[in-house]
């Protein structure tokens, strides 16, 4: 399984120097990235990815609040096969009716995405796990409303912050989960306290093993107190040293 890095992790560096940031990502040893809000930067980002031999199999974009045709067209140009809605605010996860409405909108987005040959997914935060609907977490209730072609990218850190065991949640969500976000830390909402994989309270290797239909593990920091390039390098080194069959194996820390 190849590992990717969510480029939101590097947003400050990208704002200063997009081509240079992508070059550093490749030098660290990543073979894939997960772009975010990529419509505005699609041309420059695409050139940087090609120059450094990087793929972008998945990407985050606000499908439910911005122009979907524009997003899917940009994704197609970047080679992004799965576009993931990254954020629906907490107040949309407090009752069944709101969750049903969100699921219907995402299912509709998936039908439009299919016209471009692109799959649609959803990425969680902690509030989808903090809310309970009909005896299940809101995330699980939501998953049961999605069309079969819609996938989940489970942010395993936020699952734990939301009060649940990520291994158990992944087992219950089953084959719906095709991607996970890999991050570590003290399991609090203090994003500055997040740590490289293997250095915090998340059982990272157990989490990866629990995602039975996993296609890509995506390294991410919402924030970091140290040097962010060193942080993602430490994460990749840990993953390469402890999981088998990763084509990025051999990356330096």
C-alpha positions in Angstrom: 0.0 0.0 0.0 1.4 3.4 -1.0 1.4 6.2 1.5 0.3 9.7 0.6 0.5 13.1 2.4 -2.4 15.5 2.7 -1.1 18.8 1.4 -3.1 20.7 3.9 -0.4 19.7 6.3 2.0 21.8 4.3 -0.4 24.7 3.5 1.9 27.4 4.9 4.9 26.2 2.8 2.7 25.8 -0.2 1.5 29.4 0.1 5.1 30.5 0.1 6.5 28.2 -2.6 4.3 25.5 -4.1 6.9 24.0 -6.5 9.6 23.9 -3.9 7.2 22.3 -1.4 6.2 19.5 -3.8 9.9 18.9 -4.6 10.6 18.5 -0.8 7.8 16.0 -0.5 9.3 13.9 -3.3 12.8 14.2 -1.8 11.4 12.9 1.6 10.2 9.8 -0.3 6.5 10.2 -0.8 5.2 8.9 -4.2 1.7 10.3 -3.7 0.0 13.4 -2.4 -3.6 14.3 -1.5 -4.3 17.9 -2.6 -6.9 20.2 -1.0 -9.0 23.0 -2.5 -7.1 22.2 -5.7 -9.2 24.1 -8.3 -7.4 27.4 -7.8 -3.9 25.9 -8.0 -4.6 23.1 -10.5 -2.2 24.3 -13.2 0.8 25.0 -11.0 0.2 21.9 -8.9 -0.1 19.7 -11.9 3.1 20.9 -13.3 4.9 20.4 -9.9 3.5 16.9 -9.6 4.6 15.9 -13.1 8.1 17.4 -12.6 8.6 15.3 -9.4 6.9 12.1 -10.5 4.2 12.3 -7.9 0.6 11.0 -8.3 -2.5 12.4 -6.6 -5.0 9.6 -6.5 -7.3 11.4 -4.0 -8.0 15.0 -3.2 -10.2 17.1 -0.9 -12.6 19.7 -2.2 -15.8 21.3 -0.9 -18.2 19.4 -3.1 -21.3 20.4 -1.2 -20.6 24.1 -1.2 -18.8 24.9 -4.5 -19.1 24.2 -8.2 -19.0 20.5 -8.6 -18.3 20.5 -12.4 -15.4 22.9 -11.8 -14.0 20.6 -9.1 -14.4 17.4 -11.1 -12.9 18.9 -14.2 -9.8 20.1 -12.2 -9.6 16.7 -10.5 -9.6 14.9 -13.9 -6.8 17.1 -15.1 -4.7 16.3 -12.0 -5.4 12.5 -12.2 -7.4 12.6 -9.0 -9.7 9.5 -9.0 -11.4 10.1 -5.7 -12.7 13.5 -4.6 -13.5 13.7 -0.9 -15.7 16.2 0.9 -13.5 17.1 3.8 -15.8 19.1 6.2 -19.4 19.3 7.2 -19.9 21.4 10.4 -20.9 19.8 13.7 -24.4 21.2 13.7 -25.3 19.1 10.7 -24.7 15.9 12.6 -27.1 16.3 15.5 -30.3 14.7 14.1 -31.3 12.1 11.6 -33.0 14.6 9.2 -29.9 16.7 8.7 -27.7 13.6 8.2 -30.2 12.2 5.7 -30.0 15.5 3.8 -26.2 15.5 3.7 -26.2 11.9 2.5 -28.6 12.7 -0.3 -26.5 15.6 -1.4 -23.3 13.5 -1.4 -25.0 10.7 -3.3 -26.0 13.3 -5.9 -22.5 14.5 -6.1 -21.3 11.0 -6.7 -23.6 10.6 -9.6 -22.2 13.8 -11.2 -18.6 12.6 -10.4 -19.3 9.4 -12.2 -19.9 11.4 -15.4 -16.2 12.4 -15.1 -15.0 8.9 -14.1 -14.4 10.2 -10.6 -15.4 8.5 -7.3 -16.7 10.6 -4.3 -15.9 10.2 -0.6 -16.3 11.7 2.8 -13.8 12.6 5.5 -14.8 12.9 9.1 -13.8 15.0 12.2 -14.6 14.2 15.8 -18.2 15.5 15.9 -19.5 12.7 13.7 -18.4 10.3 16.4 -19.6 12.4 19.3 -23.2 12.4 18.1 -25.4 9.3 18.4 -28.3 8.6 16.0 -30.6 5.6 16.6 -28.0 3.9 18.7 -25.0 4.4 16.3 -22.5 7.1 15.8 -23.6 9.7 13.3 -20.8 8.5 11.0 -22.1 5.0 11.0 -25.7 6.2 10.5 -24.5 8.3 7.6 -22.5 5.5 6.0 -25.7 3.4 6.0 -27.4 6.1 3.9 -24.7 6.4 1.2 -24.9 4.8 -2.2 -22.6 1.9 -2.6 -20.2 3.8 -4.8 -19.5 6.5 -2.2 -16.5 5.7 0.0 -15.2 6.9 3.3 -11.8 8.3 4.3 -11.7 7.8 8.0 -9.6 10.2 10.0 -8.6 7.8 12.7 -7.2 10.4 15.0 -10.5 12.4 15.1 -12.4 9.1 15.7 -10.4 8.6 18.9 -10.8 12.3 19.9 -14.5 11.7 19.4 -14.4 9.1 22.1 -14.3 5.9 20.0 -11.8 3.1 19.3 -10.7 3.6 15.7 -10.0 -0.1 15.2 -13.6 -0.9 16.2 -15.1 1.8 14.0 -13.0 0.6 11.0 -14.2 -2.9 11.6 -17.8 -1.8 11.7 -17.6 0.4 8.6 -15.9 -2.5 6.7 -15.4 -2.3 3.0 -16.7 1.3 2.8 -13.4 2.5 4.1 -10.9 2.9 1.2 -8.6 5.6 2.7 -7.6 6.6 6.2 -5.8 9.6 7.6 -2.8 8.6 9.7 -1.9 11.0 12.5 -0.8 10.7 16.1 -0.6 12.6 19.3 -2.3 13.0 22.7 -5.9 12.6 21.4 -7.0 16.1 22.2 -8.3 19.0 20.1 -4.9 20.8 20.6 -3.7 20.4 17.0 -0.3 21.8 17.8 0.3 18.8 20.0 0.0 16.3 17.2 3.0 14.0 16.7 4.6 11.9 14.0 3.1 8.4 13.5 4.2 6.0 16.2 4.9 8.7 18.8 1.5 9.3 20.4 -1.5 7.4 21.7 -2.9 6.1 18.4 -2.2 2.4 17.8 -1.2 3.3 14.2 -0.3 -0.2 13.1 -3.4 -1.8 14.5 -5.5 0.9 12.8 -3.9 0.2 9.4 -4.5 -3.5 9.9 -8.1 -2.9 10.8 -8.9 -1.2 7.4 -9.3 -4.4 5.4 -10.1 -2.7 2.1 -7.6 0.1 2.4 -6.2 1.6 -0.8 -4.1 4.5 0.6 -2.9 5.7 4.0 -2.6 9.4 4.1 -0.2 11.1 6.5 -1.6 14.3 7.9 -1.0 16.9 10.6 -3.7 19.5 11.3 -0.9 21.5 12.9 2.6 20.8 14.4 4.8 22.5 16.8 8.0 21.4 15.1 9.4 21.5 11.6 6.6 20.1 9.4 8.8 18.5 6.8 10.7 16.7 9.6 7.3 15.6 11.0 6.1 14.1 7.8 9.5 12.5 7.2 9.4 10.8 10.7 5.9 9.6 10.0 6.8 8.1 6.6 10.0 6.5 8.1 7.9 4.8 10.9 5.4 3.5 8.4 8.0 2.2 6.0 9.8 0.5 8.8 6.8 -1.2 10.3 4.5 -2.1 7.3 5.3 -4.3 4.4 4.7 -3.9 0.7 5.0 -0.1 0.6 6.5 1.1 -2.7 7.8 4.2 -1.0 10.0 2.0 1.2 13.5 3.4 1.6 12.5 7.0 2.2 14.9 8.9 4.5 13.8 10.5 7.7 
